[in-house]
Amino acid sequence: FDLILSVFSLMYKKNLKAVLKEFRRILKKDGELLVVVPHPIERMVKHIRNYFKRGKFLKINGNIRYFNYHWTLEDYLNSIISQGFRVEEIKELGSSSLKESYYPHYLVIRAKAI
């Protein structure tokens, strides 16, 4: 593949490195990986939780309950780098809502397979 687009999926994976290793395996050399996840800081800001407490946690959205995994910015970047990628660009995107525009909501990472 020339491009892998991973949008709002890595936070549901228990083993980041295993997923990224598979991405690297199927991606051509110099192929691009584009990752979009909720910004790791958002959990702390919205839910007043320990940013450094990694792993599985329960999320409740109305009547819907589900699990996902909290990974720090360091976890995402080091996992991507360690699995054979070079980070090309990082973007931290805010909200269009003035009320929530004081912190980044989304993290976008563009990396190249090496």
N, C-alpha and C positions, 0 to 999 in steps of 0.2 A: 504494500500500500504506500501511497505517496503522502497521505494525511490521515491522522486519527483525531477525531473530535470527541472529547469526553466531556459532556455537559451534565453537571449535577449527578454524577454517578460515583465518583471516588469516595465520597463520604459514607457510602453504604458498604464499602469493602473493608473487611477485617485486616487484610494483608495488602497494604499499598504496594510493597515491593514486588509481590507476585504478579499483580495486575500490570504494573509498569514493565516488568520483565517480559510479559507476553506482548504488550504493546510494542516493545523494542524488537521482539522476535519477528513480528509480522510487518514491521515498518522498514521500508528501504533505507539504505544509508542516505543521509541528508533529507530524509522524509521529515515531515513536521508533525508535532504533537501539540494540540491545543486543548488545555484543561480549563474548565470553568467549574468552580465550587463556591459555596457560600464562604465568605471570608472567615477564617478561623476566629477573628476577634469578635465577630457578630454574636457568637454564643455567649461570650463573657458579658458583652454590653447588654444584650437583651435578657439574659437569664441570670446574670450575676453569678457566674460559675468560675471556677479556677481554670484559667487559660491553659495551664500546663498539665491538667488532668486529661490524659489521652484515653482513647478507647470508646467502648460502646456506651451509649446513653439513650434513654427513652425520650422521645419527643411527643408532645400532645398538641394536636391542632384541632380544636373543637372536639368532636367525638372520635377523631381518628388518632390512634396511638401507633407509633412505629419506632423502630430503633435505627440509629445511624451511629457513625463513629466520628469522634472529634480528633482531628489532627492539627498540629500547629503549622505555622508557615514553614518553620524549619523542617518538619516532617515531610511536607509536600516537596519542598525544594531538594532536600538531601536524597529523598527516595528517587526523584526524577534523575538527578545527577548520577547516583550510584548505579542506575540501571542502563547507563549508556546514552544519556541525553546531555545536550548542552543547552542551558537556559538562555534563550535569546531575548525574551521580554517578559516583564511582569506588569500587570495593570491592576490597580485597586479601584473598583467602581463603587460609587455611592448610590444613594437613592434619589429619585426625582422628588421625593417628599421632603419638604423643608424640615419637618419634624425629625426625620431620621437621616439627615444629610451630614451629621457630625462624625460619622465613622464609615469605613468601607463595608459594603454589604457583600460584594462579590470579588473573588480573586480570579484573575485570568493569567495563565502561564503558557507562554509559547516556547517550545523547545524543539531542538533539531536532533535527530538520531545521528550519533557519531560512530 
